């Protein structure tokens, strides 16, 4: 009986961190503001949600690709290249 209790405690000690980790990785709910911002970004990239429904998947995919490309350019095209030096106090 003591062996069964010890085995149960060891298993519980090994499983508890895995369960705690799984809960912290849960996806966060999407807010209305995030959805609205995404729609505005897609519309700026050329997507019109009120056009022909038969073209829906194609136009949406094109707008998503264009918005992703614009976002990537925004992330990489800011400021001059840095050489890792700092000059201050002059």
Secondary structure, 3 states (H helix, E strand, C coil): CHHHHHHHHHHHHHHHHHHHHHHHCCCCCCCHHHHHHHHHHHHHCCCCCCCCHHHHHHHHHHHHHHHHHHHHHHHHCCCCCCCCCCCCCC
